[in-house]
Amino acid sequence: MSTAAGGAEEEERRREGGGLMSEIVFMGSGSSSGNPNLRCVMDPASKCPVCTHAMANSDSKNRRGNPSLLIRHRGAGRLTTILIDVGKTFKQSAVRWFSKYNVEQVDAIVLTHEHADAVLGLDDVRELQKIPADWRTAIDALPAMPVKLSAQCLAYIKNAFPYLVSKPNEGAGQVKRLVSQIDFQVIDALQDFTLGELTIKALPLQHGSDCICLGFAFGERERVVYLSDLSAVLPETMEELGRRHIHILVLDSLLSDKDQTTHIGLPSAVDLAKKLRPSRTLLVGMSHSFGEHDVMNQVSLSRARARSLSVNISLSRSLSFSFSLSFSSRACARSLSHTYTLTFTHTLTHSLTLILIPTLTRMLSLPPASLSLSHSGIGI
């Protein structure tokens, strides 16, 4: 594993590891409302420990944006940077984490579904695009950002953002405006699609009775499965998930004690992780009522161990993950700007679990799979 800040030292480690490094970065890991919650912000008598800590500390583990994942895939040819979801807190998260991880471009966007916490940042995509000074005459010739999404999601966007989908004929009295240049590309459930040199499979999930959301699986040597919004896993997706071992499983978990009509909670997340037996599981989508990060990390660990899993909460920061790295048998950890990451070579065994928190990096010998809360700004 490495942070996104490469350099000669990182290149040497990549050569030692026998492969190019790729990373994933959690741009946000909270609920649709995010943390802190405005009800707690406006209530001077609020006793909510999550929001109190988040308001008092701008770098708090409890400060969480909408779920979003940044994938940085280094193929044989070049680096491809992909964003999964651009929700209400997208710009805020990008300002917070892009500079820390040296993100200089975004090549494509993939959307899970049409809700506000996944798509309302589409208008800000124009700030990801290089706009010439004479844009009024050149904007129609600019490369459009590829955005992969379901037909259901596109139908919503046509109503919510009509100016992003089709540009009106400009005649007398019409003013040309600078808007995101987007190439919407519809994908089907269980379809494989390729961005750069990374192949991604779309996984249909139930997200309440009225919504099919997409999860995604990617990575050849190490498989990452991202399931950020679900109330149930459809049979065809469960069958697909069972075809290969999962190295990192990212799971929805809105509440700590129960499911909700549109999201699973911690008990169901632990049960799903038990069925799928990934090497490591990270939770996203936690509401402020889920509980304070460090406290719930220990609660999750206890629950998972009771089910023969190892569990800890990951934070709302970015995790840089190398899914193309070959492993041998040594490990080292180092910190950058209060964010801890691991660089290591190690023969992958299910008895090794890595737990990352912003104040401590630990390696524990635990039973086969690990589960933890994610937090914005952690890189794997």
C-alpha positions as CSV (number, residue, x, y, z in Angstrom):
1,M,0.0,0.0,0.0
2,S,1.1,3.5,-0.5
3,T,-0.3,7.0,-0.4
4,A,-1.0,8.8,-3.7
5,A,2.1,11.0,-3.2
6,G,4.5,8.9,-5.3
7,G,8.2,10.0,-5.7
8,A,11.4,8.0,-6.0
9,E,10.9,6.2,-2.7
10,E,7.5,5.0,-3.7
11,E,8.7,3.9,-7.2
12,E,11.4,1.9,-5.5
13,R,8.8,0.1,-3.3
14,R,6.7,-0.6,-6.4
15,R,9.7,-2.3,-8.1
16,E,10.4,-4.3,-4.9
17,G,6.7,-5.3,-4.8
18,G,6.9,-6.6,-8.4
19,G,4.1,-4.4,-9.7
20,L,2.6,-1.0,-10.2
21,M,0.6,0.5,-7.4
22,S,-3.0,1.5,-7.5
23,E,-5.0,3.2,-4.7
24,I,-8.5,3.8,-3.5
25,V,-9.3,6.9,-1.5
26,F,-12.5,7.4,0.5
27,M,-13.7,10.9,-0.3
28,G,-16.7,10.5,2.1
29,S,-18.2,7.8,4.2
30,G,-21.2,9.4,5.9
31,S,-24.9,9.3,5.3
32,S,-26.9,11.5,2.8
33,S,-27.0,14.2,5.5
34,G,-23.4,13.9,6.3
35,N,-21.8,14.7,9.7
36,P,-22.1,16.9,11.6
37,N,-25.9,16.9,11.4
38,L,-27.5,20.3,11.2
39,R,-30.1,19.5,13.9
40,C,-27.2,19.0,16.3
41,V,-25.4,22.1,15.0
42,M,-28.4,24.3,15.7
43,D,-29.2,22.8,19.1
44,P,-26.9,24.3,21.8
45,A,-28.1,21.6,24.2
46,S,-27.2,18.7,21.8
47,K,-25.5,15.8,23.6
48,C,-24.6,14.0,20.3
49,P,-21.0,12.9,20.8
50,V,-20.5,12.4,17.1
51,C,-21.5,15.9,16.0
52,T,-20.0,17.6,19.0
53,H,-16.6,16.1,18.2
54,A,-17.0,16.8,14.5
55,M,-17.8,20.5,15.1
56,A,-14.9,20.9,17.5
57,N,-12.3,19.4,15.2
58,S,-12.1,20.0,11.5
59,D,-10.0,16.9,11.1
60,S,-12.4,14.7,13.2
61,K,-12.9,11.1,12.3
62,N,-16.6,11.8,12.8
63,R,-16.7,14.5,10.1
64,R,-18.1,12.6,7.1
65,G,-19.2,13.6,3.7
66,N,-21.5,11.7,1.3
67,P,-20.2,8.2,0.3
68,S,-17.7,8.6,-2.6
69,L,-14.7,6.6,-3.7
70,L,-11.7,7.7,-5.8
71,I,-9.9,5.0,-7.7
72,R,-6.4,5.6,-9.0
73,H,-5.5,2.7,-11.3
74,R,-2.0,2.5,-12.7
75,G,-2.0,0.2,-15.7
76,A,0.8,-0.6,-18.0
77,G,0.2,2.6,-20.0
78,R,-0.9,5.4,-17.6
79,L,-2.7,6.4,-14.5
80,T,-6.5,6.5,-14.7
81,T,-8.4,8.4,-12.0
82,I,-12.1,7.5,-11.5
83,L,-14.7,8.9,-9.1
84,I,-17.6,6.8,-7.8
85,D,-20.4,9.3,-7.1
86,V,-20.3,13.1,-6.8
87,G,-23.0,14.0,-4.3
88,K,-23.9,17.1,-2.2
89,T,-20.6,17.2,-0.4
90,F,-18.4,16.5,-3.5
91,K,-16.7,19.9,-3.8
92,Q,-16.1,20.1,-0.1
93,S,-14.5,16.7,-0.1
94,A,-12.5,17.4,-3.2
95,V,-11.1,20.6,-1.7
96,R,-10.2,18.7,1.5
97,W,-8.5,15.6,0.0
98,F,-7.4,16.2,-3.6
99,S,-4.4,18.3,-2.6
100,K,-3.4,15.8,0.1
101,Y,-3.3,13.0,-2.4
102,N,-1.9,15.0,-5.3
103,V,-5.0,14.4,-7.4
104,E,-4.3,16.4,-10.6
105,Q,-7.0,15.1,-12.9
106,V,-10.2,13.0,-13.0
107,D,-10.7,10.9,-16.1
108,A,-14.2,9.4,-15.5
109,I,-17.1,9.3,-13.1
110,V,-19.3,6.3,-12.2
111,L,-22.7,6.8,-10.5
112,T,-24.3,4.3,-8.2
113,H,-27.8,5.8,-8.3
114,E,-29.9,9.0,-8.8
115,H,-30.2,10.3,-5.2
116,A,-28.9,13.7,-4.2
117,D,-26.0,12.2,-2.2
118,A,-24.7,10.6,-5.4
119,V,-25.4,13.2,-8.2
120,L,-25.9,16.7,-7.0
121,G,-22.2,17.5,-7.5
122,L,-22.4,17.0,-11.3
123,D,-22.6,20.8,-11.8
124,D,-19.2,21.1,-10.2
125,V,-17.6,18.7,-12.7
126,R,-16.8,21.8,-14.8
127,E,-14.1,22.6,-12.3
128,L,-12.4,19.3,-13.1
129,Q,-12.2,20.2,-16.7
130,K,-9.5,22.4,-18.3
131,I,-11.3,25.4,-19.7
132,P,-9.5,27.7,-22.2
133,A,-9.6,31.4,-21.9
134,D,-11.7,31.6,-25.1
135,W,-14.2,29.0,-23.9
136,R,-17.2,30.8,-25.5
137,T,-15.9,29.8,-28.9
138,A,-14.1,26.6,-27.9
139,I,-16.3,24.9,-25.3
140,D,-18.2,22.7,-27.7
141,A,-15.0,21.2,-28.9
142,L,-13.7,20.3,-25.3
143,P,-13.4,16.6,-24.4
144,A,-16.5,15.6,-22.4
145,M,-16.2,13.8,-19.0
146,P,-17.3,10.2,-19.4
147,V,-20.0,9.4,-16.8
148,K,-21.2,5.8,-16.5
149,L,-24.7,5.4,-15.0
150,S,-27.9,3.3,-15.2
151,A,-30.8,4.2,-17.5
152,Q,-32.9,5.0,-14.4
153,C,-30.3,7.4,-13.1
154,L,-30.0,9.1,-16.5
155,A,-33.8,9.6,-16.7
156,Y,-33.6,11.5,-13.4
157,I,-30.6,13.6,-14.5
158,K,-32.5,14.7,-17.6
159,N,-35.1,16.3,-15.4
160,A,-32.7,17.6,-12.7
161,F,-30.0,18.8,-14.9
162,P,-31.4,19.3,-18.4
163,Y,-28.6,21.7,-19.4
164,L,-26.0,19.0,-18.8
165,V,-27.7,16.4,-21.0
166,S,-28.7,18.4,-24.1
167,K,-27.5,21.8,-25.1
168,P,-30.2,24.0,-26.6
169,N,-29.7,25.6,-30.0
170,E,-28.3,29.1,-29.3
171,G,-30.1,31.7,-31.2
172,A,-30.9,35.4,-30.8
173,G,-31.2,36.3,-27.1
174,Q,-29.7,33.1,-25.8
175,V,-26.5,33.3,-23.8
176,K,-23.8,30.7,-23.9
177,R,-23.0,29.5,-20.3
178,L,-20.1,27.6,-18.9
179,V,-21.4,24.2,-17.7
180,S,-20.0,20.8,-17.2
181,Q,-19.2,19.0,-20.4
182,I,-20.4,15.4,-19.8
183,D,-20.8,12.3,-22.0
184,F,-23.4,10.2,-20.2
185,Q,-22.9,6.5,-21.0
186,V,-25.6,4.0,-19.9
187,I,-24.5,0.7,-18.4
188,D,-26.6,-2.4,-17.6
189,A,-26.7,-4.5,-14.5
190,L,-23.9,-7.1,-14.4
191,Q,-22.2,-5.4,-17.3
192,D,-18.4,-5.2,-17.5
193,F,-17.1,-1.9,-18.7
194,T,-13.5,-0.5,-19.0
195,L,-12.1,2.9,-18.0
196,G,-8.5,3.3,-18.9
197,E,-7.1,-0.2,-18.3
198,L,-9.4,-1.0,-15.4
199,T,-12.4,-3.3,-15.9
200,I,-15.4,-2.7,-13.6
201,K,-18.5,-4.9,-13.2
202,A,-21.8,-3.2,-12.3
203,L,-23.7,-5.0,-9.5
204,P,-27.4,-4.4,-9.0
205,L,-28.6,-3.8,-5.4
206,Q,-31.9,-3.2,-3.8
207,H,-31.9,0.3,-2.3
208,G,-35.4,0.4,-0.9
209,S,-38.3,-1.2,-2.7
210,D,-38.4,1.5,-5.4
211,C,-34.8,1.8,-6.3
212,I,-32.1,-0.3,-7.9
213,C,-28.7,1.0,-7.0
214,L,-25.4,-0.1,-8.6
215,G,-22.4,-1.5,-6.7
216,F,-19.1,-2.1,-8.4
217,A,-16.4,-4.8,-8.4
218,F,-12.9,-4.2,-9.8
219,G,-9.3,-5.3,-9.5
220,E,-7.6,-8.3,-11.1
221,R,-5.0,-9.5,-8.6
222,E,-6.9,-8.1,-5.6
223,R,-10.6,-7.7,-5.9
224,V,-12.4,-4.7,-4.4
225,V,-16.2,-4.7,-4.1
226,Y,-18.0,-1.4,-3.4
227,L,-21.6,-1.6,-2.1
228,S,-22.4,1.8,-0.7
229,D,-26.2,1.9,-0.7
230,L,-28.3,-1.2,-0.2
231,S,-31.2,-2.6,1.7
232,A,-30.8,-6.1,0.1
233,V,-28.4,-8.0,-2.2
234,L,-30.2,-9.3,-5.2
235,P,-29.7,-13.1,-5.9
236,E,-27.8,-12.5,-9.2
237,T,-25.4,-10.1,-7.4
238,M,-24.9,-12.6,-4.6
239,E,-24.0,-15.3,-7.1
240,E,-21.5,-12.9,-8.8
241,L,-19.9,-12.0,-5.5
242,G,-19.3,-15.7,-4.8
243,R,-17.3,-16.3,-7.9
244,R,-14.0,-14.9,-6.6
245,H,-12.4,-14.1,-3.3
246,I,-12.9,-10.5,-2.2
247,H,-9.9,-8.7,-0.7
248,I,-11.6,-5.5,0.2
249,L,-15.4,-5.3,0.7
250,V,-17.0,-1.8,1.3
251,L,-20.4,-2.1,2.8
252,D,-23.3,0.3,3.7
253,S,-24.2,0.5,7.4
254,L,-26.5,3.4,8.3
255,L,-27.3,2.4,11.9
256,S,-25.5,0.4,14.5
257,D,-28.4,-1.6,15.8
258,K,-30.9,-2.3,13.0
259,D,-31.7,-2.1,9.3
260,Q,-33.7,0.8,7.8
261,T,-36.0,0.6,4.8
262,T,-33.4,1.8,2.4
263,H,-30.1,0.8,4.1
264,I,-28.7,-2.1,6.0
265,G,-27.3,-1.6,9.5
266,L,-24.3,-3.0,11.3
267,P,-25.8,-6.4,12.2
268,S,-26.7,-7.2,8.6
269,A,-23.4,-5.8,7.4
270,V,-21.5,-8.2,9.7
271,D,-23.7,-11.1,8.6
272,L,-23.1,-10.3,4.9
273,A,-19.3,-10.1,5.5
274,K,-19.5,-13.4,7.2
275,K,-21.1,-14.9,4.1
276,L,-18.7,-13.4,1.7
277,R,-15.5,-13.9,3.8
278,P,-13.5,-11.0,2.4
279,S,-10.0,-10.3,3.7
280,R,-11.1,-7.0,5.0
281,T,-14.4,-5.1,5.2
282,L,-14.9,-1.3,5.6
283,L,-18.2,0.4,6.4
284,V,-19.6,3.5,4.8
285,G,-22.8,5.5,5.1
286,M,-22.8,5.8,8.9
287,S,-25.3,8.4,10.2
288,H,-24.5,10.6,13.3
289,S,-26.6,8.2,15.4
290,F,-24.4,5.3,14.5
291,G,-22.1,6.3,17.3
292,E,-18.7,7.9,17.9
293,H,-15.9,6.5,15.7
294,D,-13.4,5.1,18.1
295,V,-16.2,3.7,20.4
296,M,-18.0,2.0,17.6
297,N,-14.8,0.6,16.2
298,Q,-14.5,-1.4,19.4
299,V,-18.2,-2.4,19.3
300,S,-17.9,-3.5,15.7
301,L,-14.8,-5.5,16.5
302,S,-16.5,-7.3,19.4
303,R,-19.6,-8.1,17.2
304,A,-17.5,-9.4,14.3
305,R,-15.3,-11.6,16.6
306,A,-18.5,-13.1,18.0
307,R,-19.3,-14.1,14.4
308,S,-15.7,-15.3,13.7
309,L,-14.8,-12.1,12.0
310,S,-12.5,-9.3,12.9
311,V,-14.1,-5.9,12.8
312,N,-13.0,-2.3,13.2
313,I,-14.4,1.0,12.0
314,S,-12.7,2.8,9.2
315,L,-12.7,6.6,9.1
316,S,-14.0,9.3,6.7
317,R,-10.7,9.9,5.2
318,S,-8.9,8.3,2.3
319,L,-7.5,4.9,2.2
320,S,-4.9,4.2,-0.5
321,F,-5.1,0.5,-1.5
322,S,-2.9,-1.3,-3.9
323,F,-5.0,-3.9,-5.7
324,S,-2.1,-4.7,-8.2
325,L,0.6,-5.2,-5.6
326,S,2.3,-8.5,-5.1
327,F,3.1,-9.3,-1.4
328,S,6.0,-10.9,0.5
329,S,6.6,-10.8,4.2
330,R,7.5,-7.5,5.8
331,A,5.6,-4.5,6.9
332,C,6.1,-0.9,7.7
333,A,3.8,2.0,8.5
334,R,4.2,5.7,8.3
335,S,2.0,8.8,8.7
336,L,1.3,11.8,6.5
337,S,-0.7,14.8,7.8
338,H,-2.5,12.8,10.4
339,T,-3.4,10.2,7.9
340,Y,-1.8,6.8,8.4
341,T,-1.2,4.4,5.6
342,L,0.8,1.2,5.2
343,T,3.4,0.3,2.7
344,F,4.2,-3.4,2.8
345,T,5.0,-6.7,1.1
346,H,3.5,-9.7,2.7
347,T,2.2,-13.1,1.6
348,L,-1.5,-12.7,1.8
349,T,-3.1,-14.9,4.5
350,H,-6.6,-14.5,6.0
351,S,-5.1,-14.4,9.5
352,L,-3.6,-10.9,8.9
353,T,-5.9,-7.9,9.5
354,L,-4.8,-4.2,9.1
355,I,-6.6,-1.7,11.2
356,L,-6.0,2.0,10.3
357,I,-7.1,4.9,12.6
358,P,-5.7,8.4,12.4
359,T,-3.8,8.2,15.6
360,L,-2.5,4.7,15.4
361,T,-1.7,2.0,12.8
362,R,-1.8,-1.5,14.1
363,M,-1.4,-5.0,12.7
364,L,-3.4,-7.7,14.5
365,S,-3.6,-11.5,14.1
366,L,-7.3,-12.1,13.9
367,P,-9.7,-14.7,12.4
368,P,-10.5,-14.7,8.6
369,A,-12.0,-11.4,7.5
370,S,-11.9,-8.0,8.9
371,L,-14.6,-5.3,9.1
372,S,-14.1,-1.7,10.0
373,L,-15.7,1.8,9.7
374,S,-14.2,3.9,6.9
375,H,-13.5,7.6,7.3
376,S,-13.0,10.4,4.8
377,G,-9.4,11.0,3.7
378,I,-8.0,7.5,4.3
379,G,-6.0,6.0,1.5
380,I,-5.5,2.2,0.9
